[in-house]
């Protein structure tokens, strides 16, 4: 066994959102801050796979080197949580302009 290789558990987001997962990318992940920043939320994310999917999609956008429209991400994240709380209906998705792969005016992450 190679002692210089660090052991990484399975990716929490992939496992919850997609039901299967590769190894955690460690410090290459956008959600890594002296360890997995989402590990503390695993129990909550487990009951909200759509939120896990949103975060996984965001991580993949970042990994692809794209700028992500933060305002759009906030609106969609709020909408998902509001649907869960019964504040909004699923069909009441916010109307957002989508201009290009990252969806319009962008802010660096």
Phi and psi in degrees as a GROMACS rama.xvg file:
@    title "Ramachandran Plot"
@    xaxis  label "Phi"
@    yaxis  label "Psi"
@TYPE xy
-86.7219  116.113  UNK-2
-75.0453  -20.4952  UNK-3
-82.518  -10.2941  UNK-4
-86.844  129.235  UNK-5
-83.917  136.942  UNK-6
-80.4667  130.774  UNK-7
-120.92  132.726  UNK-8
-73.0817  179.494  UNK-9
-72.4245  150.981  UNK-10
-67.1958  120.448  UNK-11
-58.1324  -47.4859  UNK-12
-62.3348  -48.0649  UNK-13
-61.674  -42.4311  UNK-14
-63.2585  -45.3683  UNK-15
-72.5772  -44.9603  UNK-16
-75.2438  -36.7349  UNK-17
-118.086  -8.90101  UNK-18
81.1821  0.65034  UNK-19
-149.751  159.479  UNK-20
-155.487  150.754  UNK-21
-90.4609  -177.514  UNK-22
-67.4002  147.628  UNK-23
-58.3568  131.597  UNK-24
-74.501  -2.48571  UNK-25
63.4953  -135.136  UNK-26
-70.3404  -0.423094  UNK-27
-85.587  -7.89195  UNK-28
-86.2133  142.223  UNK-29
-64.9379  -20.6152  UNK-30
-102.767  24.1978  UNK-31
-99.2128  120.774  UNK-32
-142.486  91.9665  UNK-33
52.2325  41.018  UNK-34
124.197  173.743  UNK-35
-69.1957  116.228  UNK-36
-67.8274  -20.574  UNK-37
-93.347  -8.96617  UNK-38
-59.8211  -35.198  UNK-39
-66.4721  -23.032  UNK-40
-101.742  7.41237  UNK-41
-54.7475  -44.5445  UNK-42
-63.152  -39.8383  UNK-43
-71.1702  -41.8776  UNK-44
-64.9297  -30.6609  UNK-45
-60.8925  -29.6102  UNK-46
-92.826  -1.89831  UNK-47
-133.486  66.525  UNK-48
-60.8257  -26.0577  UNK-49
-69.3229  -32.1799  UNK-50
-71.2942  -41.5445  UNK-51
-59.7321  -40.3558  UNK-52
-65.2493  -41.358  UNK-53
-60.6116  -44.5805  UNK-54
-66.9742  -37.7296  UNK-55
-65.4103  -42.4109  UNK-56
-62.0062  -41.7221  UNK-57
-62.0295  -45.3793  UNK-58
-59.9655  -41.416  UNK-59
-67.1447  -36.2941  UNK-60
-62.0643  -44.7063  UNK-61
-64.1111  -44.6628  UNK-62
-62.1312  -30.6878  UNK-63
-76.6448  -2.22944  UNK-64
81.389  14.7652  UNK-65
-88.0502  151.455  UNK-66
-84.1657  142.18  UNK-67
-114.749  132.448  UNK-68
-70.8528  103.501  UNK-69
-62.0036  -39.2418  UNK-70
-61.5083  -41.4595  UNK-71
-64.7449  -42.4002  UNK-72
-61.7195  -42.0664  UNK-73
-63.495  -42.6481  UNK-74
-62.5266  -46.9751  UNK-75
-66.0189  -41.791  UNK-76
-61.9259  -45.5309  UNK-77
-60.6574  -41.9341  UNK-78
-60.8719  -45.8611  UNK-79
-59.557  -45.7356  UNK-80
-66.4407  -38.2476  UNK-81
-66.0596  -36.7179  UNK-82
-63.0109  -44.452  UNK-83
-60.4659  -36.9567  UNK-84
-84.8697  -3.65042  UNK-85
80.3318  11.9026  UNK-86
-78.265  -36.1237  UNK-87
-124.296  159.962  UNK-88
-92.6504  152.811  UNK-89
-55.9739  -39.6362  UNK-90
-74.3262  -5.29783  UNK-91
-91.9023  34.2962  UNK-92
-56.8286  138.157  UNK-93
-62.6837  138.964  UNK-94
-82.3483  116.783  UNK-95
-123.77  142.698  UNK-96
-74.4021  136.037  UNK-97
-117.532  110.067  UNK-98
-122.121  95.3959  UNK-99
89.4317  -179.852  UNK-100
-61.1858  -29.2535  UNK-101
-103.138  -1.33382  UNK-102
87.0573  32.2243  UNK-103
115.934  -149.683  UNK-104
-60.2174  131.133  UNK-105
-120.942  149.244  UNK-106
-118.435  138.849  UNK-107
-67.4455  145.167  UNK-108
